[in-house]
Amino acid sequence: MFETTLERALWTLSEKDVAGERPFTEKMTTEAQFKMLAEGSSKLSEKCNSILKTAADTAYRSQ
């Protein structure tokens, strides 16, 4: 469940439509996915990006 939610978050952050395609996240390592989540998006607020970074860091440490 967590991996599916993480992948959807990354698709949203990257603004890529993956409908009908093999998602780019399938080729990524877990570490790379957490790194991308931690980077956030320039379209989000500083506070939101801070929350994403904290969540990514916590998830990475608990794996």
C-alpha positions as CSV (number, residue, x, y, z in Angstrom):
1,M,0.0,0.0,0.0
2,F,2.8,2.4,0.9
3,E,4.7,1.8,-2.3
4,T,1.6,2.4,-4.4
5,T,0.8,5.7,-2.6
6,L,4.5,6.7,-2.9
7,E,4.5,6.1,-6.7
8,R,1.3,8.1,-7.1
9,A,2.8,11.0,-5.2
10,L,5.9,10.9,-7.4
11,W,3.7,10.9,-10.6
12,T,1.8,14.0,-9.2
13,L,5.0,15.8,-8.2
14,S,6.5,15.2,-11.7
15,E,3.3,16.1,-13.4
16,K,3.5,13.1,-15.7
17,D,0.5,11.4,-17.0
18,V,1.2,7.6,-16.8
19,A,-2.2,6.5,-18.1
20,G,-1.6,3.7,-20.6
21,E,2.2,3.7,-20.0
22,R,4.6,1.8,-17.9
23,P,5.3,4.3,-15.1
24,F,8.9,5.6,-14.7
25,T,8.8,4.8,-11.1
26,E,8.9,1.0,-11.8
27,K,12.6,1.4,-12.8
28,M,13.5,3.4,-9.7
29,T,15.1,2.1,-6.6
30,T,13.4,2.8,-3.3
31,E,16.2,5.1,-2.4
32,A,15.7,7.1,-5.6
33,Q,12.0,7.3,-5.0
34,F,12.5,8.7,-1.5
35,K,15.1,11.2,-2.8
36,M,12.6,12.4,-5.4
37,L,9.9,12.8,-2.8
38,A,12.3,14.7,-0.5
39,E,13.0,17.2,-3.4
40,G,9.4,18.2,-3.5
41,S,8.2,20.6,-6.1
42,S,8.8,24.3,-6.8
43,K,5.0,24.7,-7.2
44,L,4.5,23.7,-3.5
45,S,5.0,25.9,-0.5
46,E,8.2,25.7,1.6
47,K,6.1,24.2,4.4
48,C,4.7,21.5,2.2
49,N,8.1,20.6,0.8
50,S,9.5,20.4,4.3
51,I,6.8,17.9,5.2
52,L,7.6,15.8,2.1
53,K,11.3,15.9,3.0
54,T,10.6,14.8,6.6
55,A,8.3,12.0,5.4
56,A,10.9,10.8,2.9
57,D,13.7,10.9,5.4
58,T,11.6,9.0,8.0
59,A,10.5,6.3,5.5
60,Y,14.1,5.9,4.3
61,R,15.4,5.4,7.8
62,S,12.6,2.9,8.7
63,Q,13.1,0.6,5.7
